[in-house]
Amino acid sequence: MRMQAADWWPVAMHQPDTLRDTISYGVELSAVASTGHYAPFWIHARENGNISAAPFSGNITAGIYKRPTRPARWYDYDFGVALTGRFDTERSTGYFRELYAHVRLYIVDVTAGIKPFSCGSQNPRLSMGGLLFSGNAQPIPRISAGFDEYIPFPGLFGYVEIKGGLTHGWFVDDSRLDPTYATTGTLLHYKFAGIRLGGSLPVNISYEFHHAAQWGGYSPRYGQQPADWNAFKRIFLAKAGGNNIGDQLNAVGNHIGLQELALTAKWTQWRITVYWQTIFEDMSADFIGCSNQTDGLWGISLQQSQWPFIHSFTYEFMNTTGQDGPWHDRDGLTYGGQSAYYENLCYQQGWTHFGRTIGNPFMSPANSRVRTHYVGVAGDIYGYQYRVMASYTRNWGTYKQPIARNENTAVMLEVTKHVEQAWGLDFGVRLAADFGSQFGNQFGALITVAKRGIIHSY
């Protein structure tokens, strides 16, 4: 039998295109009320900066969207324009929750604007969040190009898949930064590459490398940072240079990233993924021979469609207390420790955007030595969609500025329901609480009411 072209390169565009494009709208009202000085952790964490950490707040969001719906067409496109107005006990503000356009030309993706994204193999709705991008902070405006999703490598019948991309972005939180402290006008460099083996086989294994860097901008301590073509080449390769001693000894800018190994087993109605992420700072680590192998995130994610009552489960453990050891240099010897994840001498705001950690929400530049256990469960009980999240974390601050160990237990129950009889509205309630010495004991609720619909289908 003659082999068809689609067999040796099984991309979606070789299948019949039977779908339609749809433009939709969404309007959402939300309100938070809680005890304590802050809203409970799982009220506001991993919400792309859209829920205030203040104990009382309210949001109104309106948007128009076109999502990608035609994977079998040689091109596809999507866009989003969503504006949010927020009112809380600290300030009132408005911002674009989404403002982007994306186009796929055959297998190449190009994105420009403000669009949330994350990286890693975790269940995006049920994870504590990755170590590099977790969806905890407001998205950084960017221009990206590459292969966003895994695509088969030509000629290997789908058993080898690759993805990768390059991003240039702009940190736009200058108005929130203290000009006597933090670097303003900072740029973002981000690239990633991944390979997955197995294809249609019941077991797949994948490896991904993600590298991000903060560069350029004006530092009140070190002055204007280089942002020309030569500086970009050094940023891309994580080479030393720049105009301060730290960059000249290590690498220009603030480099951070992760590597991930993942193993997925899949059969008819079940899918199980186990994964390990390890974090590096200023290109100081790799899987083999690195001194911080005890640091990382280990997880298992299960999804199944046989019983809707519990269709997803995630357990994750994160440890970042090693950081290559407690000493960077001592007695004239350089140990290379105190990696200080998310922290940098020049970029004093660290790996944050609008005051929120871009990476894992349990860490911050002032508290990067943590140990966390996390469990998430989701399901559908007679049309009531629910999600349960629970975490226990211990904190030690940083090696340079240690704190007395504190801890927090955070729990959350979320239930949403679409009620066609009530004008087709979506109702949601999220109940959450914190217990422990980190934030104190506090309780809170998030109530949402949303209306979504189709403007045009074509």
C-alpha positions in Angstrom: 0.0 0.0 0.0 1.3 3.4 -1.0 2.2 5.7 2.1 0.2 8.9 2.1 2.0 12.2 2.8 -0.1 12.8 5.9 1.4 9.6 7.4 5.0 10.7 7.4 4.1 14.2 8.6 0.7 14.0 10.4 0.0 17.7 11.0 -3.6 18.9 11.6 -3.7 20.8 8.4 -3.8 17.6 6.5 -7.3 16.8 7.9 -10.6 18.1 6.6 -11.6 21.6 7.8 -15.2 21.4 9.0 -15.3 24.1 11.8 -16.4 27.7 11.8 -14.9 30.9 13.2 -16.7 32.6 16.1 -16.5 36.1 17.7 -17.8 36.2 21.3 -18.2 38.7 24.1 -17.9 38.5 27.9 -18.9 40.7 30.7 -18.0 39.8 34.3 -18.6 41.4 37.8 -16.6 40.1 40.8 -16.3 41.1 44.4 -14.0 40.0 47.2 -14.6 40.3 51.0 -12.4 38.8 53.6 -11.1 39.2 57.1 -7.4 40.0 57.9 -5.0 42.4 56.2 -5.1 40.5 52.9 -7.5 38.4 50.9 -6.7 34.6 51.4 -3.9 33.3 49.2 -6.0 31.2 46.8 -8.4 34.1 46.2 -5.8 36.1 44.3 -2.9 33.8 43.4 -2.4 32.7 39.8 -5.1 35.0 38.5 -2.8 36.9 36.1 -2.9 39.8 38.5 -6.6 40.3 38.0 -7.7 39.8 41.6 -6.5 42.3 44.2 -4.8 41.0 47.3 -6.7 43.7 49.3 -9.3 42.4 51.8 -12.1 44.2 49.9 -12.2 44.7 46.2 -14.3 44.6 43.1 -13.8 44.2 39.4 -15.8 44.8 36.2 -14.4 43.3 33.0 -15.8 43.6 29.4 -14.2 42.0 26.4 -14.5 40.8 22.8 -12.7 37.6 21.8 -12.0 35.4 18.8 -10.4 32.1 19.9 -8.5 29.8 17.6 -11.0 27.3 16.2 -9.7 26.0 12.9 -6.7 23.7 13.5 -7.2 22.0 10.1 -7.0 25.2 8.1 -3.6 26.2 6.8 -4.0 29.5 8.8 -5.8 30.5 11.9 -6.1 33.6 13.9 -7.4 34.9 17.2 -7.5 38.1 19.2 -8.7 39.4 22.5 -9.6 42.9 23.8 -10.7 42.9 27.5 -10.7 46.0 29.8 -10.9 45.7 33.6 -11.8 48.3 36.1 -10.7 47.6 39.7 -11.8 49.1 43.0 -10.1 48.1 46.3 -9.1 49.6 49.6 -5.8 50.9 48.2 -6.6 52.4 44.9 -8.9 52.3 41.8 -7.4 51.5 38.4 -8.1 50.3 35.0 -6.0 48.2 32.6 -6.2 45.9 29.7 -6.6 42.3 30.8 -6.0 41.2 27.2 -5.0 43.2 24.2 -3.4 40.9 21.6 -3.6 39.4 18.1 -2.2 36.0 17.2 -1.9 34.3 13.8 -0.8 30.8 12.8 0.6 30.4 9.3 0.7 26.7 8.7 2.8 25.7 11.7 4.4 29.1 12.7 2.7 31.2 15.4 3.1 34.9 15.7 1.7 36.8 18.7 1.8 40.5 19.6 0.3 42.3 22.6 -0.9 41.5 26.1 -1.8 37.8 26.4 -1.5 35.5 29.4 0.7 32.5 29.1 2.5 29.9 31.2 5.1 27.2 30.5 5.5 23.6 31.6 3.4 20.4 31.6 1.2 21.2 34.5 -2.6 21.3 34.3 -3.0 25.0 33.9 -6.2 25.2 36.0 -5.1 22.8 38.8 -1.4 23.4 39.4 0.4 25.6 42.0 2.2 27.2 39.0 5.5 26.7 37.2 8.8 28.0 38.3 9.3 30.5 35.5 5.8 31.7 34.2 2.8 30.7 36.3 0.1 33.2 35.5 0.5 34.9 38.8 1.3 38.4 37.5 -0.2 40.7 34.9 1.0 39.6 31.4 4.0 41.4 29.9 3.4 43.0 26.5 5.4 41.0 24.0 6.1 40.0 20.4 6.6 36.2 20.0 7.3 33.9 17.1 7.8 30.1 16.9 5.9 26.8 17.4 3.7 27.3 20.4 2.5 23.7 20.5 4.3 20.5 19.7 4.3 19.7 16.0 5.5 16.5 14.3 9.0 16.5 12.8 8.8 15.8 9.1 9.5 12.3 8.0 9.3 10.6 11.4 5.5 9.7 11.3 4.6 11.7 14.4 6.9 9.8 16.8 9.1 12.9 17.3 7.6 16.3 18.0 9.2 19.6 18.6 8.3 23.1 19.7 10.2 26.3 20.4 10.0 30.1 20.2 11.5 33.5 20.8 9.9 36.5 22.7 10.8 40.1 23.1 8.8 42.0 25.8 8.5 45.2 27.8 8.0 45.6 31.5 5.4 48.4 31.7 5.0 48.7 35.5 7.3 51.8 35.8 4.6 53.8 37.5 4.5 51.3 40.3 8.3 51.2 40.8 10.2 53.4 43.2 12.7 55.3 41.0 15.2 55.4 43.9 15.2 51.6 44.2 14.0 49.7 41.1 15.2 49.6 37.5 12.7 51.2 35.0 12.2 50.5 31.3 13.3 46.9 31.7 13.1 44.6 28.7 12.2 40.9 28.6 14.0 38.2 26.6 12.5 34.7 26.6 13.1 31.6 24.5 12.2 27.9 24.8 12.7 24.6 23.0 11.2 21.2 23.6 11.2 17.7 22.2 8.6 15.0 22.7 9.0 11.3 21.8 6.3 8.7 21.4 3.5 10.3 19.3 0.5 8.0 19.2 2.2 5.4 21.5 0.7 5.1 24.9 3.7 6.5 26.6 5.4 9.9 25.7 8.5 11.5 27.2 9.5 15.1 26.8 12.2 17.5 27.7 11.9 21.3 27.7 14.3 24.2 28.2 13.1 27.7 29.1 15.3 30.7 29.5 14.2 34.3 30.4 16.2 37.4 31.2 15.6 40.9 32.3 17.8 43.4 30.5 18.2 47.1 29.5 16.4 49.8 31.4 17.7 52.4 33.8 19.0 51.4 37.3 19.3 54.1 40.0 22.4 52.3 41.2 24.2 51.3 38.0 22.7 53.8 35.5 21.5 53.1 32.0 21.9 49.4 31.1 23.1 48.4 27.6 20.2 47.6 25.2 21.9 47.5 21.8 22.5 44.6 19.4 25.7 43.6 21.1 23.9 43.5 24.5 21.1 41.4 23.0 23.7 38.8 21.7 25.1 38.5 25.2 21.7 38.2 26.7 20.7 35.5 24.2 23.9 33.5 25.0 23.9 34.5 28.7 27.4 35.9 28.4 29.2 38.3 30.7 29.5 42.0 30.0 27.7 45.2 30.9 28.7 48.1 33.1 28.5 46.7 36.6 30.8 44.2 38.3 28.0 41.6 38.8 27.3 41.4 35.1 30.9 41.4 34.2 31.6 38.4 36.5 28.4 36.5 35.7 26.1 37.5 32.8 24.5 40.6 31.5 21.0 41.1 32.9 19.0 38.9 35.3 18.8 35.3 33.9 16.4 32.7 35.2 14.7 29.7 33.8 13.8 26.1 34.1 14.3 22.7 32.6 11.6 20.0 32.7 11.4 16.3 32.2 7.9 14.8 31.8 6.5 11.3 31.2 2.9 10.9 30.0 0.9 7.7 29.9 -2.4 7.8 28.0 -5.2 5.4 27.2 -8.8 5.5 26.2 -10.2 7.8 28.9 -7.2 8.4 31.1 -4.1 10.5 31.0 -1.4 10.6 33.7 1.6 12.9 33.6 4.6 13.0 36.0 7.1 15.9 35.7 10.1 17.4 37.3 11.2 21.0 36.9 14.5 22.4 38.0 15.2 26.1 38.3 18.4 27.9 37.4 19.6 31.4 38.1 22.2 33.1 35.8 22.7 29.9 33.9 24.2 28.2 37.0 22.5 24.8 36.8 21.8 21.8 34.6 20.3 18.4 35.2 23.7 16.7 35.3 26.4 17.8 37.7 24.6 20.8 39.1 24.7 21.6 42.8 21.0 22.4 43.3 19.4 19.2 42.2 17.4 19.1 45.4 15.7 22.3 44.3 12.7 22.0 41.9 9.1 21.1 41.5 7.9 17.5 41.2 4.3 16.7 40.2 1.8 14.2 39.1 -1.4 15.1 37.1 -4.3 12.8 36.3 -7.2 13.5 34.0 -10.0 11.1 33.0 -13.4 11.4 31.3 -14.9 8.1 32.6 -16.4 9.6 35.9 -17.2 13.3 35.8 -17.4 13.7 39.6 -13.6 13.8 39.8 -12.1 14.4 36.4 -8.8 16.0 37.4 -6.3 15.5 40.2 -2.8 17.1 40.8 -0.2 16.7 43.5 2.9 18.8 43.5 5.9 19.3 45.8 8.3 22.2 45.5 11.6 22.8 47.3 13.9 25.8 46.7 15.9 25.8 50.0 19.2 24.6 48.4 20.1 27.4 46.0 23.6 25.9 45.3 24.5 26.2 49.0 24.6 28.9 51.7 27.9 30.6 50.6 28.6 32.5 47.4 32.3 33.0 48.5 34.0 32.4 51.8 37.6 32.5 53.0 38.8 33.5 49.6 37.1 30.6 47.9 34.1 30.9 45.5 31.4 28.4 46.1 28.8 29.9 43.7 25.9 29.5 46.2 23.2 31.8 47.3 21.5 31.7 43.9 18.7 33.9 45.3 16.0 32.9 42.8 14.0 35.8 41.4 16.5 38.4 42.9 19.1 40.5 41.2 21.5 43.3 42.2 20.7 45.5 39.2 17.0 44.7 38.8 16.0 45.3 42.4 12.3 44.6 41.7 13.4 41.1 40.8 11.3 38.6 38.8 8.0 40.5 39.3 5.5 42.6 37.3 3.2 45.1 38.9 4.4 43.9 42.3 3.5 40.2 41.8 5.9 37.3 41.2 5.9 36.2 37.6 7.1 32.7 38.6 5.8 30.4 41.3 3.4 32.4 43.6 4.8 30.9 46.8 8.2 32.6 46.1 9.3 36.2 45.9 12.6 38.1 45.7 12.5 38.5 49.5 11.3 34.9 50.2 12.8 32.4 47.8 13.7 29.6 50.2 10.4 27.7 50.5 9.1 24.2 50.7 5.5 23.5 49.6 3.0 20.6 49.3 0.0 21.2 47.1 -3.1 19.2 46.1 -5.8 20.2 43.5 -9.0 18.4 42.6 -11.6 19.3 40.0 -14.9 17.8 38.7 -18.5 18.2 37.7 -21.4 17.2 39.9 -24.7 17.5 38.0 -23.6 20.7 36.1 -21.9 22.3 39.1 -18.2 22.7 38.2 -16.0 22.6 41.2 -12.3 23.1 42.1 -10.5 22.4 45.4 -7.0 23.6 46.1 -5.0 23.1 49.2 -1.3 23.9 50.0 1.0 23.9 53.0 4.2 25.9 52.7 7.2 26.8 55.0 9.3 29.9 54.4 12.9 30.8 55.3 13.4 34.1 53.5 16.7 34.2 51.7 20.3 33.2 52.6 21.2 36.9 52.7 18.2 37.9 54.7 16.9 34.8 56.6 13.7 35.0 58.5 12.4 32.9 61.4 10.6 30.0 59.8 6.9 30.7 59.2 4.2 28.6 57.6 0.9 28.8 55.9 -1.9 26.4 55.1 -4.2 27.7 52.3 -7.4 26.1 51.2 -10.0 27.0 48.6 -13.3 25.7 47.2 -14.7 27.1 44.0 -18.1 26.2 42.5 -19.4 27.6 39.2 -22.8 27.0 37.5 -24.3 28.1 34.2 -28.0 28.9 34.7 -29.8 29.2 31.4 -33.0 30.2 33.1 -31.3 33.3 34.6 -30.7 35.0 31.2 -27.9 32.5 30.5 -25.6 33.9 33.3 -22.6 32.1 34.9 -22.4 32.3 38.7 -19.4 31.5 40.7 -18.4 31.5 44.4 -14.9 30.9 45.8 -14.4 30.3 49.5 -10.9 30.4 50.8 -8.9 30.6 54.1 -5.3 30.9 55.4 -4.1 29.4 58.6 -0.6 30.0 60.0 2.1 32.5 61.0 2.8 33.8 57.5 -0.4 35.7 56.8 -2.3 35.0 60.0 -5.8 33.3 60.1 -8.1 34.8 57.5 -11.2 33.9 55.6 -12.7 35.3 52.4 -15.1 34.9 49.5 -15.0 35.8 45.8 -18.4 36.1 44.1 -18.6 36.4 40.3 -21.5 36.9 37.8 -20.7 36.7 34.1 -22.5 36.8 30.8 -20.9 35.3 27.8 -22.3 34.8 24.3 -21.6 34.7 20.6 -21.6 37.9 18.5 -21.0 36.4 15.1 -20.2 32.9 13.7 -18.9 32.6 10.1 
